[in-house]
Amino acid sequence: MDIIVGILFYLFASQSTPDLQEGDIIFQTSQGSLSKAIQLATKSEYSHVGIIFKQGAQYMVFEAVQPVKLTPLTEWIARGKDHHYVVKRLKNASKLLDKTTLDGMKEVGKRYIGKNYDIYFAWSDERLYCSELVWKIYKEATGLEIGALKTLKEFDLQPIAVKQMLKEHYGKNIPLDEKIISPDAMFQSDLLETVINQ
């Protein structure tokens, strides 16, 4: 794994790093049963999302896993399916994401560091899932809503993997009216444009 991470770091540093900016939103497909259920329910290729920030000279991904944390970009890429990822950016990022706004985003993010991952996808700040974290940081720091909220019942809940996940998480009390922001809703937002796809 260390060799793979090293190769990815070299390739990323030599080809794509200059194209990255703080505040970019990065998508990948996680590996595992929960990821598969999310993909089926949302009809999306991508199941995980985070925000790009810099820590010194190193690019990091601020993400909601267990727990919410900053992960080195190369590690984040190596963890995803086929090491594939897509980076999207606000279409008017040069105007909106100035240093003051980015500092504000980081301050919002600090409140969430260390919080547990939310396997129940509840719309609260007690626990967070990946797209919820990104959405809330953008909403509070910029006022923008990256992707439209839906209720759980608006997703495709019929696939077997989705039904199994719902049963494991909720039993018979499925919160069908719970607000949810999916990675796909953010991916499809017309506020964003793709800057890297590899």
N, C-alpha and C positions, 0 to 999 in steps of 0.2 A: 504493500500500500504506500509506503514512503517513497518508493521509486515512482509510482504513478503520480503521486502528489507533486513530486519534484518535476516530472516531465510537464504536467499541467501548468505548474507555476512558470516554467520556462516559456512554454507556448503562449500562455496568457500575457506574460510580461512583454514578450517580443511582438505580439500581434494586436492584442485588444485593450490592454490597460490604458493607452492614451485616449481611447474612446469613452472610457468610463467617467462618470461624474457623481459626486455625492448627491444622494437623493434619488438616484436611479432605482428602479424596481426590477428585481431579478426573479425569474420563474424557472422552475425545474419540475421534473416528475420524481417524486419520492418513491421509495421501494418498500412495499409492504401491503398488508391487507387493508389498512385504513386508507392508504393512498388510492388503492383500486376502487374502493367504495366511493370515495370523493370523485374520482374520475367518472364513474358510472352515473352517479347522481347528478353531476353538473354537466356531463357530456363534454368533458374537457381533457385535453392531453396533459395539462399541467395541474399539479396538486399541491405545490408548495411555492411560497413566495417570501421575499425579504427585501430589505432596503440596503443599498450600498452606502456605507460611511467609510471614512478613513480614520485610522488610528496611527498617528505618525505618518509614515510613508506607505503603510500597508492598507490595502483595501480589505474591508470586513463586510460581512452580511449580518445585519441586525434581524434576528428571526425569532419566532415563537416555536421552540421545540420544547424539550424538557431539560432545563427551564428556558425562559426567554433569555437570550444571550447574544453576544457578538461572536461570530465564527469567521476565521480567516477564509477569504474568498476561495482559495485553492482547495481547502478542505470541503467547503460547501459544494463546489463543483464536483469533486471526486465522489461525493456521497450520492449524487443524483443518478438516475437511470441513464446509462450510456454517456454519462458526463455531459449531457446536452443541457443547454440553458438559453434563455432569451432575456435580454435586457431591454426594458422600456423606459421612456423618459417623458416628462411633461412636454408638450409641444412648445410651450412658452417658458421653458425652464430657465433660460438665460435672464428673463425678467423676474420670475417669481421666486426662484431658488437662489437668492443672494445669501451672503454669509449670515446675516441676521436670521433669516428664515431657517437656514440649515441648522444654526445653533439652537433655534427654537425647537426644531424637530428632535434634535439630540436630547434636549432637556425633557421633552415629553417622553421620549424613549427611556430615559433614566428611571422614570417612575415605574416602568414595567420590568426592568432588569430583575431576574431571579424569580419572577412569577411562574407558576406552574402552567404547563400546557393544558388547554381546555378540550378534553375529549368529548365534552357534552355540547360544544359549540353554543354556549350561552352568551347572550349579549350583555356582559358585565365586565368590569375591569379586574375582577378577582382572579380569574384565570383567562388566558388568551390563546387563540389559535392563530395560525400564521397570517392569513389575510385580514383578520380582525385587527391585529397589531399594526400592520401597514396602513390600513384604512383609517384607524383612529389617530395615528401619528399625523398623517396628511390632513385629516379633517381639522384637528386641533391647531396645527401649526400654520396651515395655509387656508383653511376654510373650504378646501375642495373635497368633493366626494369622488374618490377614484373607484368607480363601479357602483351599480345600483344594488341596494339591499333587497333581498327577497325573504319570504318566509320559508320555513323548512318544507311545507307542503307544496311549494311551487317547484321543487326539484323532482327528479325521477326517482321515486322511492320503491319501484317495483323490482329492479334486479335483485337476484338472490343475495349477492354480497352486500348490497345496501340494506336489505331487510335484516340480514344477520347482524350487521353493525348496529342498526337501530335497536334490535332486541337486546344485544349485549350492553348497550349504553343506557337504554331507557326502560327496558322491560316492556310493560304494556302502556306506560304513560309517556307516549311520544309527544314532545312539545311542538306540534305542527305549526303553531303561530309564532314560533321563535324567529326573530330577525337574524339573518345570516348574510355575510358577504363572502362570496366564493372566490377562489383564485381566478376562475374563468371570468367572472364579472369584472374583475380588475384588469385582466388581460385584454378583454374586449372594450375597455373604456375608450371613448373617442377623445379623451383628454391626453392620451398617451400615444407615442410613436415608437416603433421598434428601432433600436440603434445597434444591437448585436444579436445575432442568431447563430449559435454554433454548438 
